[in-house]
């Protein structure tokens, strides 16, 4: 199975929460990694998302936490509406 990872940086202007993370996260830029696998048997390249993770600072290290894309979208929407 062919896999690929996409990385993007998402910036929050306000403190925020994401379901599955037990603490309030600080405003700032966060790297989000999305793993996708190719759907075999099609006449064109198509991928399906299999995991979404956010990199969160934890003391002097970084923690990669699996999150739901819907929960991430909710946090972004709430952050945008708070401005």
ABEGO torsion letter per residue (X at the ends): XBBBBBBBBBBBABBBBBBGBABBBBBEBBBBBBBBBBBBGBABBBBBBABBBBBBBBEABBBBBBBBAAAAAAAAAAAAAAX
